Amino acid sequence: MVHVTVSGLRRVWGERRTEVSDALHSVLVRQWQIPEDKRFHRFLLLDDGDLLVPRSEAYLLVEVLCFAGRSREAKRALVRAVFDDVAPALGIAVDDLELVVVESPRESWGIRGLAGDELALGYRVDV
């Protein structure tokens, strides 16, 4: 399971949600073998004054919340792809993009009435 949360300024990113989502989902599908139909993206777009960072107004924070189990190499490949592919696709400087991968054990998730470690996913987590 992978959930993506994107935080940035509403006036900069509000009209570009689909573009951002498509770019991020593309690298997750390619690098982590997430099924194409497993897109769980949430946008937390903020008003001016609600995001205080020493970056430009185009700053984006991408948080990937996922089941634990992906290798260090898979996480590094995702980081590289976000900066090599997503940043240029969005026209954003690498200084204005941050990615955080947050892992949690499958048993800590509740999905469709089951604990995450009881689910048959249909795709691998241990990439």
One Martini backbone bead per residue (centre of mass of N, CA, C, O) as a GRO file, in nm:
protein
  127
    1MET     BB    1   0.098   0.035   0.021
    2VAL     BB    2   0.025   0.373  -0.112
    3HIS     BB    3   0.057   0.706   0.012
    4VAL     BB    4   0.008   1.043  -0.109
    5THR     BB    5   0.142   1.359  -0.001
    6VAL     BB    6   0.076   1.700  -0.100
    7SER     BB    7   0.261   2.002  -0.038
    8GLY     BB    8   0.143   2.344  -0.099
    9LEU     BB    9   0.057   2.603  -0.289
   10ARG     BB   10  -0.242   2.679  -0.422
   11ARG     BB   11  -0.163   2.902  -0.641
   12VAL     BB   12   0.049   2.701  -0.777
   13TRP     BB   13  -0.098   2.385  -0.756
   14GLY     BB   14  -0.412   2.369  -0.795
   15GLU     BB   15  -0.408   2.336  -1.129
   16ARG     BB   16  -0.173   2.078  -1.100
   17ARG     BB   17  -0.261   1.805  -0.975
   18THR     BB   18  -0.262   1.603  -1.210
   19GLU     BB   19   0.033   1.640  -1.294
   20VAL     BB   20   0.157   1.557  -1.026
   21SER     BB   21   0.023   1.281  -0.997
   22ASP     BB   22   0.128   1.157  -1.261
   23ALA     BB   23   0.432   1.183  -1.202
   24LEU     BB   24   0.436   1.020  -0.937
   25HIS     BB   25   0.297   0.759  -1.032
   26SER     BB   26   0.497   0.681  -1.250
   27VAL     BB   27   0.741   0.624  -1.053
   28LEU     BB   28   0.596   0.412  -0.877
   29VAL     BB   29   0.542   0.209  -1.096
   30ARG     BB   30   0.836   0.178  -1.195
   31GLN     BB   31   1.000   0.141  -0.914
   32TRP     BB   32   0.757  -0.025  -0.727
   33GLN     BB   33   0.521  -0.172  -0.882
   34ILE     BB   34   0.267  -0.023  -0.891
   35PRO     BB   35  -0.035  -0.028  -0.966
   36GLU     BB   36  -0.206   0.174  -1.172
   37ASP     BB   37  -0.487   0.151  -0.982
   38LYS     BB   38  -0.301   0.258  -0.713
   39ARG     BB   39  -0.428   0.562  -0.640
   40PHE     BB   40  -0.317   0.760  -0.348
   41HIS     BB   41  -0.400   1.102  -0.336
   42ARG     BB   42  -0.304   1.396  -0.145
   43PHE     BB   43  -0.397   1.741  -0.103
   44LEU     BB   44  -0.218   2.009   0.075
   45LEU     BB   45  -0.334   2.316   0.026
   46LEU     BB   46  -0.203   2.639   0.077
   47ASP     BB   47  -0.197   2.938   0.202
   48ASP     BB   48  -0.077   3.214   0.241
   49GLY     BB   49   0.117   3.174   0.545
   50ASP     BB   50   0.096   2.835   0.577
   51LEU     BB   51   0.392   2.838   0.433
   52LEU     BB   52   0.715   2.810   0.594
   53VAL     BB   53   0.991   2.845   0.374
   54PRO     BB   54   1.333   2.850   0.240
   55ARG     BB   55   1.175   2.893  -0.042
   56SER     BB   56   0.990   2.886  -0.294
   57GLU     BB   57   0.662   2.894  -0.408
   58ALA     BB   58   0.717   2.589  -0.545
   59TYR     BB   59   0.708   2.425  -0.308
   60LEU     BB   60   0.740   2.065  -0.232
   61LEU     BB   61   0.581   1.807  -0.041
   62VAL     BB   62   0.655   1.454  -0.035
   63GLU     BB   63   0.456   1.189   0.099
   64VAL     BB   64   0.533   0.840   0.162
   65LEU     BB   65   0.304   0.603   0.257
   66CYS     BB   66   0.406   0.270   0.371
   67PHE     BB   67   0.485  -0.031   0.355
   68ALA     BB   68   0.698  -0.226   0.473
   69GLY     BB   69   0.994  -0.370   0.261
   70ARG     BB   70   1.167  -0.191   0.113
   71SER     BB   71   1.446  -0.129  -0.023
   72ARG     BB   72   1.704   0.081  -0.035
   73GLU     BB   73   1.718   0.082  -0.345
   74ALA     BB   74   1.419   0.156  -0.394
   75LYS     BB   75   1.428   0.428  -0.245
   76ARG     BB   76   1.655   0.553  -0.413
   77ALA     BB   77   1.512   0.527  -0.687
   78LEU     BB   78   1.283   0.714  -0.613
   79VAL     BB   79   1.444   0.964  -0.555
   80ARG     BB   80   1.575   0.989  -0.830
   81ALA     BB   81   1.310   1.002  -0.997
   82VAL     BB   82   1.195   1.256  -0.871
   83PHE     BB   83   1.446   1.440  -0.954
   84ASP     BB   84   1.480   1.343  -1.265
   85ASP     BB   85   1.154   1.355  -1.350
   86VAL     BB   86   0.955   1.535  -1.187
   87ALA     BB   87   1.091   1.807  -1.168
   88PRO     BB   88   1.113   1.863  -1.477
   89ALA     BB   89   0.810   1.816  -1.547
   90LEU     BB   90   0.732   2.069  -1.341
   91GLY     BB   91   0.955   2.295  -1.322
   92ILE     BB   92   1.138   2.217  -1.066
   93ALA     BB   93   1.348   2.268  -0.831
   94VAL     BB   94   1.531   2.072  -0.621
   95ASP     BB   95   1.505   2.285  -0.380
   96ASP     BB   96   1.162   2.259  -0.409
   97LEU     BB   97   1.203   1.944  -0.332
   98GLU     BB   98   1.048   1.696  -0.120
   99LEU     BB   99   1.114   1.364   0.022
  100VAL     BB  100   0.914   1.125   0.214
  101VAL     BB  101   0.960   0.811   0.364
  102VAL     BB  102   0.694   0.624   0.525
  103GLU     BB  103   0.700   0.350   0.735
  104SER     BB  104   0.477   0.068   0.798
  105PRO     BB  105   0.339  -0.183   0.927
  106ARG     BB  106   0.091  -0.378   0.811
  107GLU     BB  107  -0.056  -0.417   1.097
  108SER     BB  108  -0.112  -0.086   1.110
  109TRP     BB  109  -0.336  -0.146   0.906
  110GLY     BB  110  -0.672  -0.059   0.778
  111ILE     BB  111  -0.837  -0.265   0.523
  112ARG     BB  112  -1.133  -0.375   0.439
  113GLY     BB  113  -1.149  -0.502   0.750
  114LEU     BB  114  -0.831  -0.533   0.764
  115ALA     BB  115  -0.532  -0.615   0.817
  116GLY     BB  116  -0.259  -0.568   0.622
  117ASP     BB  117  -0.142  -0.872   0.680
  118GLU     BB  118  -0.430  -1.001   0.551
  119LEU     BB  119  -0.374  -0.911   0.272
  120ALA     BB  120  -0.424  -0.940  -0.076
  121LEU     BB  121  -0.258  -0.749  -0.306
  122GLY     BB  122  -0.114  -0.830  -0.607
  123TYR     BB  123   0.166  -0.719  -0.493
  124ARG     BB  124   0.479  -0.608  -0.427
  125VAL     BB  125   0.695  -0.486  -0.155
  126ASP     BB  126   0.983  -0.642  -0.202
  127VAL     BB  127   1.174  -0.438  -0.408
   0.00000   0.00000   0.00000
